[in-house]
Amino acid sequence: MSSLYNPADHYDVLDPEGIKTGELRAGRYFEGDWEVGKAEGGVFHYNGEPAGRLDGMVLGCFAPVPTTRFQLIRQS
């Protein structure tokens, strides 16, 4: 498995406890059927506002504080 994020792929987004919170599909973030964010240029936007950064297969969200680290798991 690659340790680099590929914006063309689809990923499950897991919180620190391993619970799926949403999906990142070709750079667009969904919670259920609702598109609520996007990843673009290494920056994660949620509800139209910058909310974090991508670092490899980790999404670090700084809103709300403190930073929460989400794991990206590529869908097969």
Summary of the structure (lengths in Angstrom):
residues: 76
radius of gyration: 11.1
end to end distance: 10.9
largest distance: 32.2
contacts: 193
relative contact order: 0.26
helix: 0%
strand: 58%
